[in-house]
Structures are given as structure tokens and as C-alpha cells.
Amino acid sequence: MYQYYKGLIIREGTSGVPAEQVKKLFEEAGWVRNVPNWQMEKFSLIFQNSAWAFTVWSGEEMVGMVRVISDKIMAGNIMDLVVQKQWQGKGVGRKLVSLCVAKLPHGDWFAHTSADNYDFYKQCGFEVKDLNEHGTCAYYGYIQAKNAGDRL
């Protein structure tokens, strides 16, 4: 799947994601540094072992990504949601979360993240269940379905 969003291209898929592009995003986010060459393959393997993934592209440069660990029936965990600083605040992260939730709209979604991101996930419809420095944000699809009248 390809779709256009504010001049960017969003691709869905768990194969063929370039390890160097993932590493670059992780470095900018401060998640990794000084990665030895022999560990580069892990940046592609994380996608191959994910249920769903979306990458965001500006030309040949990956400017955002998210991957999901899920049973594809009842629950999904948002992993590694990251957007380049210059694209933050422009709706790209929210778009990625909405694409994830659409995969399992009546399922339970979780995002383990730092306290700095709680407000972002609240804007995406998640609840903050743990107010520690690192907690879990949860989106209960079955509650959303019940509130919308789609489920008794």
C-alpha cells in the first residue's frame, strides 16, 4: 500500500526497509549510537518479525516509521514510532498511529513510551495507565466500539 500525506509517501510493509535509513532515524532520536557494522542487519530484521509496519518517505529519504507487534486478532503493540525532527508537529506521527489502529480497530493497543510522549498518545485517543517515567499508553478498541454503538 502506498498513500500520499502532505507531500510525503507512506508505504506499508515489513520487508525491504533499508537498515541504514532506520539507523539514521534511531540515531536522530537518540536511541542508538556507534552501531558496529556487524549489527546493521538488526535494523531490517525488526521489520521482518513485526506484524505491520509503515514507513514515511520524502523522496529517497525515510523521515518516519512505526512498526507493530501483534497477534492480528486481539492486541497490538506500537513499537519504534519515530519521526524526523523537521517533520514533527505536522501530523505525521498521528497519521502513523491512526494507520496502526485501523489495522485492528476493535482490538487493544498499547504503546510503551516515555513520559515525554504521553500527551501525544492522549491526542491519538490513548489512555495513560502508568504515570511513571516509563509507562504504557493504552487504546481499548472494544470500549471505543461500545461508545460508538457498534458493540453491545
QUICOR-V532522 format. One record per backbone hydrogen bond with DSSP energy under -1.0 kcal/mol. NH is the residue of the N-H (numbers start at 1). CO is the residue of the C=O. E is the energy in kcal/mol with one decimal. If there is no record, write none. Layout:
{{NH/CO/E} {NH/CO/E}}
//
This chain:
{{3/10/-1.7} {5/8/-2.4} {8/5/-2.0} {9/57/-2.4} {10/3/-3.3} {11/55/-2.8} {12/1/-2.1} {13/53/-2.3} {22/18/-1.8} {23/19/-2.7} {24/20/-2.0} {25/21/-1.9} {26/22/-2.6} {27/23/-2.6} {28/24/-2.2} {29/25/-2.0} {30/27/-1.0} {31/26/-2.6} {39/36/-2.1} {40/37/-1.6} {42/39/-1.4} {43/40/-1.6} {44/41/-1.4} {45/41/-2.5} {46/42/-1.9} {48/44/-1.5} {49/45/-1.5} {50/47/-2.0} {51/68/-2.5} {52/68/-1.2} {54/66/-2.5} {55/11/-2.5} {56/64/-2.9} {57/9/-3.0} {58/61/-2.8} {61/58/-1.8} {63/56/-2.6} {64/56/-1.2} {65/82/-2.4} {66/54/-2.1} {67/79/-2.4} {68/52/-2.9} {69/77/-2.2} {71/75/-1.5} {76/108/-2.5} {77/69/-2.9} {78/110/-3.0} {79/67/-3.4} {82/65/-2.4} {84/63/-3.3} {87/84/-1.9} {88/85/-1.1} {90/87/-1.1} {95/91/-2.2} {96/92/-2.2} {97/93/-2.4} {98/94/-2.5} {99/95/-2.1} {100/96/-1.9} {101/97/-2.7} {102/98/-1.9} {103/100/-1.5} {104/101/-1.2} {107/104/-1.8} {108/74/-2.9} {109/139/-3.1} {110/76/-2.1} {111/137/-2.3} {113/135/-2.1} {115/133/-2.2} {117/114/-2.0} {118/115/-1.3} {121/117/-2.1} {122/118/-2.4} {123/119/-2.1} {125/122/-1.8} {126/121/-2.6} {127/138/-3.9} {129/136/-2.3} {135/113/-1.6} {137/111/-2.4} {138/127/-3.2} {139/109/-2.8} {141/107/-2.3} {141/139/-1.0} {144/140/-2.0} {145/141/-2.6} {146/142/-1.9} {147/143/-2.7} {148/144/-1.8} {149/146/-1.2} {150/145/-2.5}}
//
